[in-house]
């Protein structure tokens, strides 16, 4: 599994492939994040632009990454969410726990009071 990365100062941006949250690929992403932290990056940004859907494995992995970031005092941010993935984040309330960044014109969480959760 190849994960493209870009470096901007002490921040690393990981462009996630569409199948990264398949069970066998989550470990590779976790190792990539840990490796970037060990290399001294103060922030790891996860680009979700190619992720069309996410399941329980992916959501659990994101919580795990958040724990890693808190332990290491490193910022992990998520950006580029597709509408289906953003909806899943809202339904599970992970948008309250994870650091999700969206350009102002694409802010999918600005009106979350209108979202009804069954």
Residue, then its C-alpha position, 0 to 999 in steps of 0.5 A: x500500500x503506497x501512501x503519498x506524502x507531502x511535507x510543508x515545514x514541520x507538517x506532513x500531508x498524507x494523501x489517502x488512497x480510496x481503499x486505505x480503510x480496508x482491514x489489511x491497509x489500516x496497519x500500514x496507515x498507522x505505521x506511516x503516521x507513527x513513522x512521520x511522528x518519529x521523524x519529528x513532524x508536529x502535524x500529520x494531515x490526512x487528505x480524505x478527498x478520495x475516500x468515498x465511504x468509511x465503516x467501523x474499521x475506519x472510524x475505530x482507526x481514526x480514534x486510534x490515531x487521535x489517541x496516538x496524536x494526544x500521547x505524542x503531542x502531535x496534531x492530526x487533522x482530517x480534511x477533504x471529506x466527501x459528503x457521505x464520509x462527513x455524514x458518517x462523522x456527524x452521525x457518530x459525533x466524531x466531528x466533536x472528537x476529531x480535528x476536521x478542517x474544511x475550506x470555508x466554502x466546503x464546510x459540511x459541519x457548519x449547519x449540523x443542528x439540522x442533522x437528525x440522528x435516529 
